[in-house]
Amino acid sequence: MTVKLNKKAFEHAKDLVGKGQTVKDERDDWSEHAPTAAEQNEYLDKHGWSDYSLWFLGVDDEMGEETKGHYEFPYGDFRRVHRCGVISAESRAAQYKHPEIQDALEKIHELIDGDHA
């Protein structure tokens, strides 16, 4: 598996944080705040793969671009960046040794926390 940083998604996340489109929730909230499979399918039906891809900081080159398996490390709910999603993805990127993705998530995390520091 070759997972790489989705640079367009990274720029999208930074842009959303800059516009204040964030949810400053707690670390363990992601299991409740993450989009369900049905919500993902609905978003895909309305917006297509290109927009869907902007919500995932990792892409797996071994999976087809028009498959959900191609996209990893979600960070938001298709409207806003969730702090809990960023923290969850940051932990998984470290666990699975994806330093470029981990670094990008750390930067987003710092931007979110810097908003109210």
DAJOTA-V765751 format. One record per backbone hydrogen bond with DSSP energy under -0.5 kcal/mol. NH is the residue of the N-H (numbers start at 1). CO is the residue of the C=O. Records with the same first field share a line. If there is no record, write none. Layout:
BEGIN
NH: CO ; CO
END
This chain:
BEGIN
3: 1
4: 2 ; 59
6: 57
7: 5
10: 6
11: 7
12: 8
13: 9
14: 10
15: 11
16: 12
17: 13
18: 14
19: 15
20: 17
21: 16
22: 20
23: 81
25: 23
29: 26
30: 27
31: 28
32: 29
33: 29
34: 30
40: 36
41: 37
42: 38
43: 39
44: 40
45: 41
46: 42
47: 43
48: 43 ; 44
51: 47
52: 48
53: 49
54: 50 ; 51
55: 52
56: 53
57: 73
58: 72
59: 4
60: 70
61: 2 ; 59
63: 60
67: 64
70: 67
71: 68
72: 58
75: 55
76: 55
77: 80
81: 21
82: 75
83: 23 ; 81
86: 82
87: 83
88: 84
89: 85
90: 86
91: 87
92: 88
93: 89
94: 90
95: 91
96: 92
97: 94
98: 93
102: 98
103: 99
104: 100
105: 101
106: 102
107: 103
108: 104
109: 105
110: 106
111: 107
112: 108
113: 109
114: 110
115: 111 ; 112
116: 113
END
